[in-house]
């Protein structure tokens, strides 16, 4: 069974489809370095979506995908932060 190693997004973007606080520097999610996307959210509010796309996968026709592992890094200066959801986008449609 073929697998791919860790693959970073080719594009990072803020998506205003939800929430009220936009992400700053969303393009910073395309590299594993000390530059980060960030958002400032007031208590009880939600951020907009941080969308990671264009991973550059090369999936052969007829291949079966048995699973997807998602890893992300997060940091906060607040006392409590909740990740509301993490969704996958397949052919432009949000799933999961």
ABEGO torsion letter per residue (X at the ends): XBBBBBBBBABBBBBAABEABBBBGAAAAABBBABBBBBBBBBGBBBBBBBBBGAGBBBBBGBBBAEBBBBBBBBBABABBBBABBBBBBGGBBBX
